[in-house]
Amino acid sequence: MNEHIRQKMKRLGVTQVELIKKLHSDYGITVQPPEMSQIISGVNTYPKAQRVLDAVETILAEMDN
């Protein structure tokens, strides 16, 4: 489970919808809300999930700075 991502999102005040939009606009990755939830919770572990998690980590790190 990627609880650290949820914690960072909460601390920064970032929603999953905001991340989904950023993933699409900046990385060309299309993710639907249920899929995003499954990826963050660790249910979805397909290769796309790892790309999404890597991009989300980058996005959150940029927002944190």
N, C-alpha and C positions, 0 to 999 in steps of 0.2 A: 504494500500500500504506500502511496505517496503522500503521507500525512504532512510532510514538510511543505509540499506545494500548497495544500489547503491552508496551512498556517500562514504562509507567506502571502497568499491571496487575501486572506482575512486582514492581515496586518497592513497591507497596502491598499485595501479597499477595492480590490479588483474582482469582477465577477467572471464566471465562466463564459458568459456571452461576450464580454469584452475581449477575453482571450481568443475566443473562436473568431471574432472579427479580425483581430490582429494576426492570427495564424493565416487567415485567408489573404489579407491584404499584403502582409510583409513576406510570407513564406510560401504562398500559393497552396497551402494545405487546407482542404475543406473537411470540416468536422461538424457533425450534427450534435446538438446538445446532449442527447442520451449517450452517444458515443463518447463525447468528451467526459461525461460523468464516469463512464465505465473505465476509461483510460486513467483518469486521476485516481479512481478507487482501486485500480490494479486488476479489475476483472478482465479487461481487454489488454492482452499482451502481444498482439500481432506486431509485425515489423513497423507498421504505420504508427502504432501506439508509441514506440520508442522514439520515432521522429518527432511526434507531437510533444512528448515529454521533454526532449532535448530543446525544442523550440520554445516551449513554455518556460523552461528554466532560464533560457536566454532572455526572453521577454521580461520575466519577473526581475532578473538581475539588472536589466537596463532601467526598469521602473524604480528599483531600489536605490539607484545611484543618482 
